[in-house]
Amino acid sequence: MKFCSNCVMPDTKPGIVLDERGYCNACRTKEVKESLDWDARYKELEVIVEEIKKADHPFYDCIVPVSGGKDSWFQAMVLAERFGLKVLCVTLAAHLPTTEGIDNLNNMIKDLNVDHMKISIKPSVFRKIRSKCFTRQGEPNWAEHCAMFSSVVNTALIYDVPLVVWGEDIAFEFGGLQRSESKPSAIAIDKSDLIKEKTVHDWLDDDVSERDIFFYKYPDYDKLVSAGVKSIYLGHFVNWYGRKNYDIVKERGFVGRAAGPLPGNFLDYDNIDEKLCEINIWFKYLKFGFWRATDQCCYDIWNNRMTRDEAVEIVNRLQGQFPGNDLDDFLRFHNITEDEFWDTVDKFRNKELWEMKDGKWVMKYKVKSIS
């Protein structure tokens, strides 16, 4: 297990390749972003917007997927206020929302004065698919990602909305499997690093009907093209930085977590809208040896807000924390016992990265300062 010499990302992250300097994909992306003509890219976005306006759609110009988080609030603000588009905000409802998530979503709607649609998918089906994703793949939130992408794009088709605007392209922004260059189109978001090559049909057995998975099935690309639906990443046209987005929307009513940062986090505003996410992210620690603290520190390093030595201290201090505050909710939702949970943990623990010492599992590798 080797770590990037510029940030603290390990080479165990899928898709990461360290170059001759020891730089990871995302650190190379930082260099690419610094060389881009962002004014020219913004003008490209202006052209897209003008084409939408000229088409004079009767109801909505674009859909912005929103969760109650900082980034989606920023996305909707850009489209509604800077460009004056008629925005329909669409939410895939969280099954276990937090108070902060509910408040932030309501505050966003009030602040931007936009129409909002909430899609609540059938709890029994969602629980079955999530449970299979957890026990078979160690990635329960695959179900949310699949349903979010598919439900939003299907809504664009149903309501004849010509444009869907997502946030950042995670493969480019954070370094991943898909690519090392930024692309404007998000039409293939159903094949992103969050979904890979799987579809909802990989999780269907006799317990789920085809009639129950409409919002999990991504439309055919040809159907989207013939309907004139475009899907783009706002982060291709705007120099994206989540902390900057947070600084903007907190002045408009966005609130961080009242109790402070979640275990393993040093930020109090990251992914705080629902209760089923943190254990999913913690499974990265079991498989690849890193999770929230590494992600958050690297993001600040890439944006010149933190030094590598500062990140080393934070990661080594926080990454061993377990997100136990949501464990009881997680167990109840999936109808499993704590013993069944830890059996699944053991199944996905990467024994090349972990070793047993004094009856406890310990990470073999720690990120270290280079100096």
C-alpha positions as MATLAB code, in Angstrom:
seq = 'MKFCSNCVMPDTKPGIVLDERGYCNACRTKEVKESLDWDARYKELEVIVEEIKKADHPFYDCIVPVSGGKDSWFQAMVLAERFGLKVLCVTLAAHLPTTEGIDNLNNMIKDLNVDHMKISIKPSVFRKIRSKCFTRQGEPNWAEHCAMFSSVVNTALIYDVPLVVWGEDIAFEFGGLQRSESKPSAIAIDKSDLIKEKTVHDWLDDDVSERDIFFYKYPDYDKLVSAGVKSIYLGHFVNWYGRKNYDIVKERGFVGRAAGPLPGNFLDYDNIDEKLCEINIWFKYLKFGFWRATDQCCYDIWNNRMTRDEAVEIVNRLQGQFPGNDLDDFLRFHNITEDEFWDTVDKFRNKELWEMKDGKWVMKYKVKSIS';
ca = [
       0.000    0.000    0.000;
       1.603    3.225   -1.183;
       0.414    6.781   -0.687;
       0.453    9.752   -3.018;
       3.452   12.009   -2.373;
       1.362   15.160   -2.858;
      -1.859   14.235   -1.016;
      -2.632   11.230    1.216;
      -4.619    9.047   -1.203;
      -3.485    5.388   -1.262;
      -2.943    3.414   -4.454;
      -5.494    0.879   -3.199;
      -8.319    3.124   -4.413;
      -9.702    1.523   -7.590;
      -8.300    3.237  -10.662;
      -5.501    5.090   -8.866;
      -2.089    5.046  -10.543;
       0.876    6.866   -9.031;
       3.120    8.525  -11.611;
       6.907    8.852  -11.525;
       6.619   11.714   -9.026;
       4.330    9.658   -6.811;
       1.305   11.802   -7.739;
      -2.141   10.196   -7.888;
      -4.808   10.717  -10.561;
      -6.586   13.480   -8.649;
      -3.351   15.419   -8.079;
      -2.756   15.269  -11.814;
      -6.344   16.445  -12.290;
      -5.500   19.464  -10.096;
      -2.722   20.369  -12.514;
      -5.072   19.956  -15.469;
      -7.716   22.160  -13.812;
      -5.166   24.896  -13.171;
      -4.372   25.000  -16.894;
      -7.976   25.191  -18.098;
      -9.619   28.324  -19.480;
     -12.583   28.460  -17.111;
     -13.950   31.625  -18.707;
     -14.179   29.817  -22.034;
     -15.895   26.850  -20.406;
     -18.397   29.124  -18.694;
     -19.222   30.609  -22.091;
     -19.890   27.088  -23.371;
     -22.426   26.719  -20.586;
     -23.963   30.057  -21.537;
     -24.473   28.731  -25.086;
     -26.258   25.632  -23.740;
     -28.482   27.813  -21.575;
     -29.356   30.151  -24.429;
     -30.353   27.206  -26.618;
     -32.644   25.968  -23.838;
     -34.215   29.413  -23.461;
     -34.796   29.792  -27.208;
     -36.672   26.486  -27.276;
     -39.260   28.120  -25.011;
     -40.330   25.030  -23.089;
     -43.757   25.452  -21.500;
     -42.888   24.360  -17.964;
     -39.312   23.568  -16.915;
     -35.965   24.337  -18.516;
     -33.900   21.959  -16.421;
     -33.895   19.463  -13.568;
     -31.395   19.697  -10.725;
     -31.138   16.614   -8.491;
     -31.069   17.809   -4.866;
     -30.537   16.041   -1.567;
     -30.422   18.794    1.021;
     -26.643   18.963    0.659;
     -24.403   21.947   -0.019;
     -23.473   21.034   -3.598;
     -26.974   20.488   -4.959;
     -28.112   23.759   -3.349;
     -25.245   25.490   -5.173;
     -26.173   23.781   -8.463;
     -29.790   24.901   -8.243;
     -28.707   28.429   -7.319;
     -26.458   28.715  -10.374;
     -29.146   27.526  -12.786;
     -32.057   29.430  -11.244;
     -30.403   32.716  -10.312;
     -27.308   33.219  -12.448;
     -28.930   31.888  -15.609;
     -32.593   32.524  -14.907;
     -33.779   29.057  -15.899;
     -37.042   27.589  -14.653;
     -35.691   24.831  -12.424;
     -37.434   21.712  -11.163;
     -35.571   20.277   -8.190;
     -35.933   16.509   -7.790;
     -35.084   14.524   -4.667;
     -34.827   10.797   -4.183;
     -36.257   10.724   -0.678;
     -33.954    9.479    2.059;
     -35.517    6.592    3.979;
     -33.821    7.705    7.208;
     -33.349   11.471    6.854;
     -31.611   13.566    9.486;
     -33.058   16.720   11.023;
     -30.349   18.745    9.291;
     -31.150   17.117    5.952;
     -34.853   17.954    6.243;
     -34.136   21.521    7.347;
     -31.581   22.136    4.614;
     -33.862   20.844    1.884;
     -36.718   23.039    3.098;
     -34.400   26.036    3.465;
     -33.110   25.548   -0.078;
     -36.604   25.459   -1.586;
     -37.580   28.587    0.304;
     -34.327   30.401   -0.495;
     -34.407   29.709   -4.238;
     -38.209   29.748   -4.626;
     -38.202   26.674   -6.857;
     -40.624   23.841   -7.554;
     -39.613   20.595   -5.906;
     -40.531   16.969   -6.497;
     -39.741   14.185   -4.046;
     -39.624   10.585   -5.273;
     -40.217    8.054   -2.503;
     -39.446    4.572   -3.731;
     -41.201    1.501   -2.359;
     -39.574    0.772    1.034;
     -39.878   -3.008    0.860;
     -38.162   -3.221   -2.544;
     -35.509   -0.709   -1.571;
     -34.735   -2.647    1.622;
     -34.376   -5.916   -0.297;
     -32.069   -4.452   -2.946;
     -30.001   -2.567   -0.360;
     -29.620   -5.682    1.768;
     -28.334   -7.672   -1.195;
     -25.899   -4.902   -2.118;
     -24.658   -4.947    1.468;
     -24.199   -8.680    1.930;
     -23.009   -9.510   -1.607;
     -20.976   -6.422   -2.515;
     -20.314   -4.618    0.759;
     -21.776   -1.493   -0.814;
     -25.376   -0.946    0.322;
     -25.609    2.570   -1.093;
     -25.329    1.198   -4.617;
     -29.123    1.005   -4.447;
     -29.441    4.765   -3.788;
     -26.995    5.691   -6.520;
     -28.793    3.533   -9.075;
     -32.232    4.844   -8.110;
     -31.052    8.463   -7.955;
     -29.556    8.527  -11.439;
     -32.392    6.572  -13.010;
     -35.291    8.317  -11.286;
     -34.046   11.812  -12.119;
     -33.468   11.077  -15.806;
     -36.802    9.246  -16.089;
     -38.480   12.308  -14.581;
     -36.930   14.456  -17.317;
     -38.507   12.164  -19.900;
     -41.896   12.094  -18.213;
     -42.145   15.876  -17.856;
     -40.405   16.760  -21.120;
     -37.532   18.631  -19.445;
     -34.630   19.198  -21.870;
     -31.693   19.406  -19.450;
     -30.473   17.564  -16.336;
     -27.618   19.213  -14.432;
     -25.460   17.133  -12.078;
     -22.601   18.394   -9.919;
     -19.070   17.088  -10.372;
     -17.792   14.169  -12.436;
     -16.382   12.065   -9.602;
     -14.012   10.063  -11.815;
     -12.292   13.226  -13.022;
     -12.579   15.277   -9.845;
     -11.485   12.658   -7.307;
      -9.461   10.230   -9.406;
     -11.114    6.964  -10.342;
     -11.696    4.200  -12.817;
     -13.359    6.001  -15.664;
     -11.107    8.667  -17.117;
      -8.461   11.325  -16.560;
     -10.120   14.088  -18.560;
     -13.226   16.151  -17.974;
     -16.215   15.668  -20.252;
     -19.343   17.821  -20.267;
     -21.892   15.100  -20.985;
     -23.319   13.056  -18.112;
     -25.544   10.961  -20.367;
     -23.672    7.825  -19.261;
     -23.805    8.617  -15.548;
     -25.380    5.198  -15.065;
     -21.925    3.759  -15.881;
     -20.035    6.019  -13.475;
     -17.678    4.797  -10.747;
     -20.657    4.657   -8.378;
     -22.524    2.173  -10.592;
     -19.831    0.554  -12.704;
     -21.221   -2.051  -15.094;
     -24.028   -3.333  -12.888;
     -27.759   -2.743  -13.337;
     -30.697   -3.328  -11.034;
     -31.223   -6.690  -12.729;
     -28.056   -7.966  -11.036;
     -29.952   -7.799   -7.735;
     -33.291   -9.261   -8.761;
     -34.434  -12.640   -7.513;
     -37.936  -14.004   -7.087;
     -38.594  -11.503   -4.289;
     -38.750   -8.388   -6.501;
     -41.051   -7.823   -9.467;
     -40.083   -6.072  -12.708;
     -43.059   -3.804  -12.076;
     -41.385   -2.506   -8.910;
     -38.142   -1.249  -10.458;
     -39.196    1.567  -12.781;
     -37.160    4.157  -10.871;
     -34.090    1.878  -10.864;
     -34.002    1.409  -14.649;
     -31.974    3.981  -16.569;
     -33.529    4.939  -19.936;
     -31.951    3.844  -23.201;
     -29.511    6.445  -24.512;
     -31.279    6.465  -27.891;
     -34.542    7.313  -26.154;
     -32.912   10.268  -24.396;
     -31.404   11.536  -27.635;
     -34.662   11.246  -29.561;
     -36.484   13.075  -26.737;
     -33.893   15.853  -26.789;
     -32.815   15.336  -23.163;
     -29.275   16.481  -22.370;
     -27.412   15.620  -19.192;
     -24.340   17.593  -18.107;
     -21.867   18.011  -15.251;
     -21.830   21.566  -13.920;
     -18.297   20.876  -12.669;
     -17.084   20.715  -16.274;
     -18.000   24.361  -16.796;
     -17.416   25.799  -13.308;
     -14.232   25.291  -11.276;
     -15.699   22.955   -8.663;
     -14.815   22.973   -4.965;
     -17.256   21.649   -2.369;
     -15.950   23.827    0.475;
     -16.453   26.925   -1.657;
     -20.005   25.783   -2.393;
     -20.545   25.357    1.342;
     -19.262   28.852    2.103;
     -21.791   30.263   -0.370;
     -24.885   28.349    0.734;
     -24.293   28.594    4.480;
     -24.895   32.328    4.109;
     -28.280   31.450    2.626;
     -29.487   29.062    5.319;
     -27.547   25.800    5.003;
     -26.677   24.364    8.424;
     -23.987   21.870    9.404;
     -24.417   18.961   11.788;
     -25.550   20.282   15.158;
     -23.579   17.659   17.103;
     -20.376   18.358   15.184;
     -18.495   16.092   12.758;
     -19.542   12.468   12.413;
     -17.043    9.791   13.535;
     -14.119    9.600   11.114;
     -14.906   13.062    9.717;
     -13.306   16.411   10.400;
     -15.968   18.396    8.509;
     -19.406   18.934   10.050;
     -21.317   19.457    6.807;
     -20.367   16.562    4.524;
     -23.116   14.026    3.656;
     -25.222   14.795    6.698;
     -28.686   14.522    5.149;
     -29.383   10.823    5.890;
     -28.369    8.021    8.244;
     -27.541    5.099    5.946;
     -24.511    6.561    4.200;
     -21.639    6.482    6.703;
     -21.433    2.706    7.139;
     -21.386    2.361    3.359;
     -18.410    4.738    3.185;
     -16.716    2.985    6.127;
     -16.632   -0.207    4.075;
     -14.021    1.541    1.891;
     -11.787    1.429    4.952;
     -12.240   -2.339    5.187;
     -11.577   -2.900    1.482;
      -9.083   -0.187    0.543;
      -7.696    1.203    3.796;
      -9.168    4.705    3.690;
     -12.469    6.546    4.025;
     -13.901    9.922    5.109;
     -10.860   11.579    6.681;
      -8.688   10.761    3.665;
     -11.305   11.952    1.176;
     -11.920   15.206    3.024;
      -8.239   15.993    3.591;
      -7.282   15.213    0.002;
     -10.022   17.494   -1.267;
      -8.566   20.379    0.750;
      -5.024   19.571   -0.407;
      -6.129   19.596   -4.036;
      -7.613   23.034   -3.477;
      -4.575   24.470   -1.661;
      -6.300   24.710    1.695;
      -4.328   22.088    3.617;
      -0.765   20.791    3.655;
       0.085   17.138    3.368;
       1.592   17.084    6.871;
      -1.628   18.502    8.308;
      -3.571   15.802    6.488;
      -1.306   13.036    7.796;
      -2.096   14.036   11.385;
      -5.855   14.259   10.768;
      -6.113   10.960    8.884;
      -4.128    8.987   11.448;
      -6.190   10.495   14.259;
      -9.655    9.958   12.746;
      -9.702    7.081   10.302;
      -9.900    4.375   12.991;
     -13.199    5.723   14.311;
     -16.256    3.575   13.596;
     -19.556    5.262   12.617;
     -21.422    3.526   15.412;
     -23.879    6.365   15.937;
     -25.933    5.069   12.982;
     -25.425    1.336   13.577;
     -28.731    0.695   15.378;
     -30.653    2.467   12.600;
     -28.704    0.489   10.006;
     -29.486   -2.844   11.701;
     -33.181   -2.067   12.095;
     -33.581   -0.879    8.529;
     -31.980   -3.988    7.044;
     -33.586   -6.375    9.532;
     -30.252   -7.896   10.532;
     -28.596   -8.624   13.866;
     -25.345   -7.104   15.010;
     -23.675  -10.514   14.656;
     -24.838  -10.695   11.022;
     -23.470   -7.212   10.469;
     -20.009   -8.118   11.792;
     -20.018  -11.350    9.797;
     -20.449   -9.233    6.663;
     -17.697   -6.891    7.849;
     -15.305   -9.838    8.184;
     -16.235  -11.068    4.731;
     -15.160   -7.813    3.093;
     -12.143   -6.963    5.249;
      -9.043   -6.966    3.034;
      -6.583   -9.248    4.837;
      -3.703   -7.822    2.789;
      -4.264   -4.495    4.551;
      -5.385   -5.683    7.992;
      -3.787   -7.916   10.615;
      -4.977   -9.335   13.932;
      -3.105   -8.053   16.976;
      -4.079   -8.823   20.572;
      -7.515   -9.967   19.443;
      -8.219   -6.819   17.391;
      -8.022   -6.021   13.715;
      -5.379   -3.369   13.017;
      -4.563   -1.543    9.779;
      -1.065   -2.545    8.649;
      -0.287    0.711    6.891;
      -0.340    4.317    8.043;
       0.250    7.376    5.940;
       3.478    9.142    6.943;
       5.029   12.541    6.443;
       7.596   12.647    3.668;
       9.816   15.320    5.188;
];
